[in-house]
Amino acid sequence: MVMKLNNHTENYEEAKLNYANIVKNEESTPEQIETAWVAMQDALVNSLTTQITNQVATNTLDQVVLSNRGADILTAEETRFFNEVVKSDGFQDELVLPETIEERIYDDLTSEHPLLSVINFRNLGTITLTTITSEYEGAAVWGPIFGDIKGQLNAAFKQEKIAQSKLTAFVVLPKDLAKFGPKWVAAYVQTQITETYAVALENAFINGVGPTKDQPIGLIRDLQAAVDPTNGHAKKEKAGTLTLADSQKTIEEFAGIGELLSVKQDGKPLNVNGKVILIINPTDSWKLKAKFTTQNSLGVYITAIPFNFTLIESVFATSGEVIAFVKDRYDAYRGGGVEVSEYKETLALEDCNLHIAKTFAFGKPRDNKTALVYNLDISAPEIPATPETPEV
């Protein structure tokens, strides 16, 4: 059993929101982005340390009970690994995290972060890799018993070489963390890497400008427009405006989304039933939920979105916009394991040991019709004026 440290403090949530707002602003300077990132990491360290301190006392008895029942807190390999980390006061050499810890990091990424849960990571194990993708309807075809299938296979499958981008996260280990033992060091390291990667990946899969800046290609980027050698892929033009003015208008606008996404870039039709995801900023989510919430005959409020679309919130989505995409048509890859090593450059901290964790990842839409971006213009409903009571 590995400890969960996901009940973050309000200070961390505010710091993460501040970082999201700054990184989305194209006028932000690198210095402003770095300052916000460091502040977010400081808040994350404080959040994790606070959670560990609060949990140690309450969990002591539980761990004794679990141990008496024969339950392992960590695997033998994990215990040896983090015991060495405790003894050496950090990661002295470049080490690859145990595979079980690495898998938990990615399991947590996809289970605790809604957007990442609908993007299918594939672990291909290498830094430079060749991917093979297929459009499902072309992978099986009818033909003569002794017919030539080579051309059919070439048309159905696409091979593409991808050089993944390095994703680096700072791991800040408070020097007095070792007194809590290897299981808490493991929980701390796993949670800090998971949360840091989650923030970076979510932003990149939405806003990333592509290999020009060693980033994934985000959902809002135009794959057909000319690539700027400095700024990478341009943003997509808006596909329209969603007003949700009334029930009929809402149905028409959402049907329009499904209709556009149901045709691939090459003009071939695509079945997107149950696969359309709408990404919105949290500040807009309640406006949409209000439009889709009704009260049934039992007095229970039910929220139902037309055509079984799925609504996902992300602070990295721009307020006043909606990103609609087909969830199985964004390809995300990871590889190279998770390596952690001591950071020996600048940023020395008095009470902490600073390390870096690096892995390799990439993502891109299958084609330019994988995602659409809409303006969101929902006007507040007008409240009818109360008629004046005539004087008697």
N, C-alpha and C positions, 0 to 999 in steps of 0.2 A: 504494500500500500504506500503510495506517495502522497505527501501532504499537498493540499490544494491551498494556494494563496491568491485567490481571485476576488477577495472582498476588498477592493481597493478604496483608499481614502478619497475624500472629496477633493483634497488638494491635487491628487494625481489626475483625477478626471478633469479638473479645471485646466491643469497644465497640458494635458493631451488635447483638449479642445482648443486651447490657445495655439498650440503647435499646428493643429489642423488648419486653423484659420490663416495662420501666417504662411504655411507652405502652399496653400491654394491661391494665395494672392501673388499674381505674377510680378507685381512691383516690389515684393519683398527682396531684400538684399541677402546674399549668402550669410553675412554676419547676423542678421535678424533671425534667419532660419536656424543657424547654429546655436544662438543664444536660447531660442525657444526649445530646441532639442535637448540641450544640456539641462534646462530647467525641468523639462518633462522627466529626464532620467533621474535627476535629483529627487523629484517627487516620488518616482517609482521606487527608488531605494528606500526612502523613508516609509512608504506604504508597506513594502515587504518586511522591513525590519519591525515595524509596529505590529503587523499581523503575526510574525513569529513570536515576538515577546508576549503577545496576548494569548497565543495558543499553547505555548509550552506548558504552562501550569495546568490548563484544563485537559490537555491531551495526555499528560503523564500516566494517569490511571488507565485510560483507554489503551495506551500502548502496552502496558503490563498485561492487561486482559488479552489483547490480541496475541502477544508473545506467548502467553500460556496456552493459547489455542493453536499454536504452531504457525501463525501467520507471519510472513516475511514482510518487514518494513521496506527493505530494498533487496534486490537480487544479490547474490554473492559477488558478482562482478561489479555491480554498482557500489556496494559497500566498500570493496577494496579500493575502487577508484576514488570515491569521495573521502575515504579515510586518508589517502595520500594527499588529497587537496587540503584537508584539515592539518595534517602533520607539516606540510610544506608551506602553510600559510598562504595558499593560493595556487594558481596554475603556473608553475615555474617554467615548464617546457610546453611546446606546442603539442596538445593532446587532442585526440578525437573522442568526443563523448561516447559512452557506451551506446550501442545501437538501440537498446531498449529505451534509454532516455531520449535519444534522438526521435524515435518513433512517437513517444509520448508528447514531445514538443509539437510535432505536426498533427497528432491526434487532437491536442488541445486547441491548436490553431483552427481546425475545421469544426470542432464541436462547440467552442465557446465564442466564435466570431461569425455571425450570421452570413456575411458576404463570402468569407473564405470557405464556409461550409457548402456553398453551392458551386464553388470552383474546384474542379477535380485535379488535385495535385498528382503528378506522376513522378515517382522517384526513379530516375534513370542512371544514377550512380556515378556519372562522369561529369567533367566540367565542360568539355566540348562534346556535343552529342548529336546523333542523327535521330530525328523523330519520323515516325510513319503515321500519318493520319488518313482516315477514310471517310467518305461521305456514305452513310449507311446504305442508301438505296442502290449504290453501285457495287457493293461487295458481294452480292449474289445475283447472278443473271441466268436467264434461260438461253439455251442454244442447242445446236446439234450435238449428238453424243460424241462425235469425233471432231468437233469444231475447234478452232484456234482460240484460246482464251487469253493469250498474252496481252493483246491490245485492250481487252476488257479490264484486266487487272491494272494495267498502266493507267487507265482512265479512272479507276475506282480509288487507287491509293496514291498518296502524295508523300514523297520523301523530302525532308528539309533539314539542313544542317543549322544548328543553333549554338552560338557561343553564349553561355549563360553569364549573367552579371553577378559580381560578388556582392553579397549582402553582409555587412559587418555591423555587429551590435557590441556596445560596451557592456561589460559585466563588472559591476562594482561590488566587491565583497567587503563588508565592514570587518575590521580586524578582530572584533570580539565575537563575530558570528561563530567562529570555530568552537566556542564553549558549549554550543547547543548540540554539537555532534554531526555526523555525516548525513543523517536523514534530513536535517534542516538545511544543511548546505545544498544538498541535492534539490530540495524543494525550492529554495531560493534561486539557484542557478537556472533550473528548468523554467520557473515562472518568469524570471526576468528576461530570459532569451525569448520565451514564447510571446510575451507582451510586446517586446521591442520589435520582433519580427512581424507580429500581427499589424502593428501600426505602419511599418514600412511597406509591407506587402499590400495592405488594403489601399493605401494611398497610391502605390505604383500601379495596381491593377485597374484603378479608376483613372488616374491622371498621368501615369508614366509617359514620357515623351519618346522612349525607345532607345535603341543602341547608341544613338548619337551621344547620349549622356549616360550610357551604361545602365539603362533602366528597362523594365518591361514596357510594352506598348499598351497603354491604358484603353479602357472601353470608350472613352470620349474622343479618341484620336482618329483622324482620317487616314486610312491606309492607302487611299488613291491620290491624295494631294501630294505635291512636291515636298520632299523632306528638307527642312532647313538644316544646313550643316552645323549650325550652332545650337538652335533651339529644338531640333528634332521634328517629330510629327505634329502637324497643326491640329487644332481642335475641329471637330465636326461642325458643320452648319446645323442649325436647329431643324428638326424634322417637322416642327409645328408647335402649336400652343395648346395646352390642356386647360380647359376652363371648368369642366364638370358643372356647367351652369344649371342643369337639371337632369333628371333621370335619363331621358331620351338622349340628351347631348352627351352624357357620360358614356352610355352604351356605344354611341357612334364613335366617340373619340378613342375608347379602348379597343373597339373593333378595328379602327384604323391602325392602331399599333400592331395588333395581331396580323392584320393583312400585310403590312409592310415587312414585318419580320418573317413572314411565311414564304418569302421569295429570296433565295440566295443571290449573291453578287453576280453569279453567272446566269441568272434568270430561271434557275430550276426551282420548283416548289419544295417546301419544307413543312413538315408537321411540327408545330410548336405548341400543341395543346399540353397544358400543365408545365411548360418549360419557360414561360415568360417571367422574368424578374424585373421589378421596378425598384431602383435605388433612389432614395431621397434623403435629404438632410433631415435630422431629427426635428428641426424647427418647423418643417412642413408636414411632418407625419400626422399630427393631430388634425390638420385641416382635411387631409385625405380620409383619415379614419372617421371623422365626423360625417363625411359624405356617404360612407358605406355602412354606417351603423344604424340599426333599426331595433325597435322593441317588439318582441313577439307577444302572443296572447297571454303568456304566462308572466309577462313583465320582465323577461330576461333580455338584455341588450346583446345583439348579435352583430358582429362585423363580418361582412362578406364582400369580397372584391370581385367585380365582374370577370367572367371567363377564367376563373381560377388563377388569376395573376397572383404572384407572391410579392409582398411589400417588404423591403429590407432597408433599414436605416444605416447611414454612414455619415460620420462627421466630415469625411473627405468628399462627399457630394456637395455641390454648390447649392446654396439656398436659392429657391426659385426655379430650380431645374429638376427634371426627372430623367434618369437614364433607364431605358428599357433594353434588356438584352436576353438572348436565348442562352440558358445556363450551361448547356453542354457544348457550346460553340466557342468557349474561351479556353484556350489550351495553356495550362500552367505546368511548369517542370521544375524539379529541384534535383540537386545532386551534389556529390562531394562530401557528404557527411556534415557534421558540425564540429569545427575545430576551435579549441579555446586555448589562448596563449596569453602570457603576461604582456602587458602594454608598457614598454620601456621608454616611450618618448616623453611627451609633455603631459600636462594634466595630472601631475602627482597630487594625491589627496592625503591629508594628514592621518585620518582615521580609517582609511579604506585602501584596499589593494585593487588596482585597476587592471582589467583584462579585456581582451577582445574575443568575440565569438564570430566566426565567419562561416558562411555556407554559400551556395550558388543557386540562383533561381532565375527563371525567366517566364514571361507570359505574353500572349498576344491573342487578339481575336482571330477566329478562323477566316473571316473575310470582312469586308466593310459593311455587310448587312447583319453582322452579329449583334450590333447595338445601335440604338437611336437615342438622340438627346432632344428633349422637349423643354420648352419654357412652361412654367407652371404659373397660371394666373387665376387663382381662386379668390373671388371677391367674397368678403364677409356678407352673409345674408342681411338684408335690410329688415330692421325691426319695425313693424307697423306702429305708427303713432297711436297713443291711447286717446280716444275721443274725449273731449272735454265734457264734464257734466254740466248741463245747463243750470244756470242759477234759478232758484225757486223764487 
